[in-house]
């Protein structure tokens, strides 16, 4: 079998919450492929299913039906334990906030996925990513001593440390001021261009989405549009159209 | 995982304080119980009077009963005997013939009461009873003559020098000794002391062999000196196989001390029972409390655990992390708890001695073993408690890390609702069973205890429903108390789940403590009522060291007296029926003259006829009837206090067993089988024309030093054992309260601390600090009112059962001050647990607090 050109590939993914008349269809037969080495934004109005898309794509949640592949690996075939190990080694995460364990230092937070897997951090690689996210002097600090932007840098470093196949970011700039947000987005861009990573980012901010290679638009659980190399203005137009449609 | 656990412990000390304190207390109490257990098992003092003998032969101080187990198989159970088992003098000849025996020395003894020349009674060291021994027995021990000479005539006595000092006598002075009748005067011939000069554990007197024989002594032991070259072990073995009698015991080494000091051995076995009961109770509560504290800390770390899961921590790793945290906390708590346990065990020993449960000089066996065991048990308890929380923690879904707020699923699941109502139905069932059955007191007490447990668990399960009801009741009142009341009402309405979490530990504390404490006060009230109602004698003669048995006869001869009896007390052992299995039980027994029973004591026969009491029959209390499974006409098979088997027909079942004893026997029969051979008191019923009776009785009493005339039985003396028992129960309650206090404070403090952002928001939107405090004060008032009120209501059910079982009235004895102490202590804890964190949180600047993460 040929190696897939997609880092992540969703085929007919449906996710339903609840049963009977109260059931909510969060994803409705969504199919999408994320190519390796790209920076993708997933956008949509509130309740469009973009968070569910991320959860299913990242193996945090199981779809009701359909198939999710990470590289060659079919995720629904995996038991919880294997799925957890897969998240630890092949996927990186950056969340909007509460990304770090308050009881661990910056360095301990960064290497935590490796330690959970019982591996020793590769010093050269560690120094490389610490330099890349510009945290050199703060490795022994605790998260509470850092600003919001610095905390997100630590989270990105943690996501990079295992050299994952995909990094999923859920509103990584949602809690930051525009200038800090821009720095974080540049950092994610660098991860794709310099470190050849694949990044999938959920956002509602057209400015943030403008840093990406392609944008997927979700509405009411379906992929409604896609753009390659868009500008912030066009993205904002599409988003405005979607909101009106709601 | 261990490093991660250690880091978390270091950073999140606050969340572990509750668990830590609970573990610390647990380790201390378990360590203390372990020491008591070891002391009880190894109870013994080094021999004094028997120290020079190679082996000591005594009667076996326990009786072995053959019992039927639940499955019909038989098993043997030994029960210690409270009275000294006497030996036959003829045994000496058989011992003499055993290989390796050089000399056999008889130890004869009789209990005496000593008075100085002015008839002032002198008690033995530590208040113990005094025994006079034969002079020939001196050679068995370490006593040496230090002054004067050996007793030569029938009037000579030798005292140990410590006793002589306390009596204020020297060789040549006169003392008076009393056994079965009026005292006889003796001359102090000499003094003895232990070789090493320390005061003997038990005061001792020696009489010449001829003088002692006149007092009717019993053979207490045979001391054996070995041939040169025969080791004590071989000697004991030779004696054992030559005698081949399991009613006898051969003691060597430290065992000689146990043969000499019966009180230490008897209280040692009581201590074992107590230590196991207290330790067991504490262990049970500890698991409950630890489960609560660990569950709470897991709930507060939901988001952190979800994050760990999201970035690839397996459920197994989460479990290992939580287990490591628990184990490390338990190890530290256990290590720090050990010195606390050491202090506690000394305090407990003193209290036990104060209540007569152990002798005042009872030695503690201190070794590291109980503390190491306590640390181990503490760690295991912590791990057991964390196991359940960990299962819940691993069910936390990784996606929860991504959400904005860490919300818990609201409402009451169907399963939980069903469980709750099943528990309520079970509780109702056991309550009506208790009401319908004519069960004995102890069965009812255990039923009451399980009832309150069922009710508390039901409360915990149905907590949100109950707190919603409480809110519906209390919130309208709050609404009327201004804006802070309005806020408090809104908060409690909106957070019924949080309120339920706060109320449950209060309900537990109040209902549990009330049930245990007021069961005891109700029992004590009933007992003292019975003593007052059952004593129909109008005069009582009594003495601290016991009354000479011939005094009753002399009183009976007075013309102003209708009847009189000596009242002698001891214990009997029998096979009890407990839940279908047999178990050895020890019951209090009293001996009364059958001719005077009806006129001096009214035991209130439920069935049968008390006047048929004779040396071949017995009467039993309702409790004993239910325990032994006997009724009127049945044959009771018991062992008297010195192990003698007794078989007799039950002629009556009486209800006043709490105030008096559970078994009533013929006076002379029971007296003959006690060590002391004295009456506790003499009960006197005056004749119709009783002029000058008081003077006549006082006149008689004057001939018996120490004997005093009273117009009733001292309730305190009569119920000393029950009081000691009640005290142990209070101790257990105290520990339960201490544990619940941890949960109360922990739950409330953590719930309050989690509201820092809410407080900040209130203050930023214009609420004064004072108003936030006012709001929280009113919220905690709701918690206290609901918790204490519900706890009181729940306790009413088991207490009603107990009260009905005891006296037929549904009203338990609830001393106002006692209730106030329980309710007040709980309320203070609850208020402090809320208000202290509130005030601390209000010191943080609201702008900082609102921006704070978590």
Interface residues (C-beta under 8 A of the other chain):
Chain A: X51 X55 X60 X61 X80 X81 X84 X85 X86 X87 X88 X89 X91 X93 X95 X96 X97 X98 X99 X101 X102 X103 X104 X108 X112 X113 X115 X116 X117 X142 X144 X158 X170
Chain B: X3 X4 X7 X8 X10 X11 X12 X303 X304 X307 X308 X309 X310 X311 X312 X313 X314 X315 X316 X317 X397 X398 X399 X401 X402 X853 X854
